[in-house]
Amino acid sequence: MTPDMVVDIGRHALYTMLLVSAPMLGFGLLVGLVVSILQAVTQVNEMTLTFVPKIIAVSVAAVVFLPWIIRMLVAFAAAQFGMISRM
């Protein structure tokens, strides 16, 4: 196994991790932005108001994108197991 192969596997792992986590992070970011704008407009500074909508949004995003996430992770694992014979 050459250092280039290790770097390529690490790069591919990081890219897959970013793709898999992006939907949940994006939904959490959007909901957090909307809630913070609503808090600024209404001047309600309740800390728990920011957490509950984010948790719900991230949970919904995880359920909606779960089939795609599983496909991405299975494809990554299959690619890694397929590389074993070439090493």
Secondary structure, 3 states (H helix, E strand, C coil): CCHHHHHHHHHHHHHHHHHHHHHHHHHHHHHHHHHHHHHHHHCCCCCHHHHHHHHHHHHHHHHHHHHHHHHHHHHHHHHHHHHHHHC
